[in-house]
Amino acid sequence: PLYNGNINNRQLEIAKNQTKTQELELARVEQNLQGELERQWQAYLLASEQAKAEEKNAQTAQEYLKLMQKRFELGQSNIIEIREAQRVTENTEGRKIQSLFNLKVAEIQLLLAGGVLGE
């Protein structure tokens, strides 16, 4: 037909609008991914710092237990103090193990967010 009612022009405008929409969607997805990557990086850094702190706490608790054992051997301490030192050491070791686990989880989440690990 000689007259097509500007169908081609309308289709061109629709295509341009769809292209702009897809570009905006792509930018939104990229921004979301960047935000997720940043959030996972911060979680990893926090977990790393916590693991370091718990490692120091565990070392301090071990030293405290050794000190209490020496005092007990010298008669300057009683069994209740030894047991308390053991309880503190056990608790700090448990927190250290949990913090190392949390660090590994944060590392894996970071790698997933960065696209290094696939499904």
Buried (B, 14 or more C-beta within 10 A) or exposed (E): EEEEEEEEEEEEEEEEEEEEEEEEEEEEEEEEEEEBBEEBBEBBEEBBEBBEEBBEBBEEBBEBBEEBBEBBEEEEBEEEBBEEBBEBBEEBBEBBEEBBEBBEEBBBBBBBBEEEEEE
